[in-house]
Amino acid sequence: MNGTPDAVVVGAGPNGLAAALRLAAAGLRVQVVERGEQAGGGLRTEEVTLPGYRHDICSTVHPMAAAAPFFEEFNLDSRGVRLLQPEVAFAHPLDGGRAAVSVGSLEQTAAGLGVDDAAWRQLFGPLLRQAPEIVDFFLTSAFRRLPTRGVTGITRFGLQALPSVGQLARRRFEGEEARALIAGAAAHGMLELSRPLTAGLGMILAMLAHHRGWPVVEGGSQVLADAMVTALEQQGGEVVTGHEVTDLREFAGVPAVLLDTTPGAFVAMAGNALPEGYRRWVRRYTHGPGVFKIDWALSEPVPWTNPDVRRAGTVHVAGTMEETIAGEAAPAHGRVAEKPYVLAVQPTVVDPSRAPEGGHVFWAYVHVPHGSTVDMTEAIEDQIERFAPGFRDTILARHTMHAGEMEQWNPNDVGGDISNGEASLRQMLFRPVPRWNTYKTPMTGVYLAGAATPPGPAVHGHCGDNAARVALRDVFGIRHAPALRPAPPA
């Protein structure tokens, strides 16, 4: 880019790219600077096992992208991004060939839960009727502060979301299936499941399965990142890869700098420009457990005992709710679980383009202590074999990454924490520091725009979009952010 840009975004993950697109929509000259050789952050797709087998290195399933106002405005269809919906959004196999499954239909899901049919509908029916308002509020409230619609549904959700998922499940449900289903969803939050707010994590994800589904991107998550890069370049923006920013003085004279990084990385880049009080708050910011991840190339689909699980995009492999809770307690206390909660995704159930004809890709991860280098391959495959006997016979190749290697691949995954900070109640209310506007920093014109800011982790773009709106108002005097520019005619 010739000349000084109006705004620089450091980090080309989905939040950084969302921030850049909002700034570019205002007619600003925007440059995105990325440490890696490819844009995308957690949306990258690579051939890490065998040629032709395309694996999402981090994020594959995108319920938030399907529901988020930012991506609805971005209009994925017009950008050539197809979201594919598995017949079963997520499944939770149980011993004896049983399984609990969540599908798009609330009624169909509830009917499969036996004794908890009515209870599932009573919990999620009212929430589902106001799902757009609930999603909109929790993704944008840190910017707008007060809800403008759907107050009843938001209040109902908030009150039910506060306890632990175990408390919610025991109070609401009688059967193993419903309890396991919501606990498995809650475990995505990487928190010990006896802690407050885990009920809300399970509820929001279970609700999204009925609202917009748990889709995957046809061809791999990289397709979504590439579409965002293309849209930015069509507006005159620029993405520079292979450049690591170590000192914010590099951008002297740039009116606005937005950081899709960790808070710790911001402190390091700022040097002595930050007050000690802000530094202390950042030091108190907690990163949660890490993950150990395996990608497999398979000769055939995973041979789950329960046929419904074979149709699921996402599978929570843990057994009963009690086993799920125990599996998630171990990493929270610095231990490795003998029978861990395994979060698995089988993209080729709905997207055969990711593998050569007849082949399949499959991945799974478990939560481990922060920074752990323990090899969890055997524990993961043992859990899968428990519900899919003969699974190991389908493996053509595998690729593993322990928590430390996850951080090497993406520095935002500190200690393998793919959420850029623990999703505890305190840190979701004050993320990453207790300021009225957490996107603003003590440095004039510098804003935080990564998942360490509200609304937190997941591929929704709103950490970056919210930060960009603040920068437009504060730096450029644009109080009403312009709409994203539509895709040019094909």
Salt bridges, closest charged atoms under 4 A:
ASP56 OD2 - ARG354 NH1 2.65
GLU73 OE1 - ARG22 NH2 2.92
GLU87 OE1 - ARG311 NH1 2.97
ASP95 OD2 - ARG386 NH2 2.84
ASP117 OD1 - ARG121 NE 2.75
GLU133 OE2 - ARG149 NH1 3.38
ASP136 OD2 - ARG144 NH2 2.52
GLU176 OE1 - ARG98 NH2 3.05
GLU177 OE2 - ARG98 NH1 3.32
GLU192 OE1 - HIS333 NE2 3.05
GLU218 OE1 - ARG82 NH1 3.11
ASP247 OD2 - ARG249 NH2 2.72
GLU250 OE2 - HIS243 NE2 2.69
GLU276 OE2 - ARG283 NH2 2.63
ASP295 OD1 - HIS55 ND1 3.66
ASP295 OD2 - LYS293 NZ 2.55
ASP308 OD1 - ARG311 NH2 2.90
GLU323 OE2 - ARG386 NH2 3.09
GLU328 OE1 - HIS367 ND1 2.52
ASP351 OD2 - ARG354 NE 2.83
GLU381 OE1 - ARG392 NE 3.10
GLU381 OE2 - ARG398 NH2 2.90
ASP382 OD1 - ARG392 NH2 2.81
GLU405 OE2 - HIS402 NE2 3.65
ASP417 OD2 - HIS287 ND1 3.30
GLU422 OE2 - ARG195 NH1 3.12
ASP465 OD1 - ARG22 NE 2.61
ASP465 OD2 - ARG469 NE 3.34
ASP474 OD2 - LYS440 NZ 3.38
ASP474 OD1 - ARG473 NE 3.26
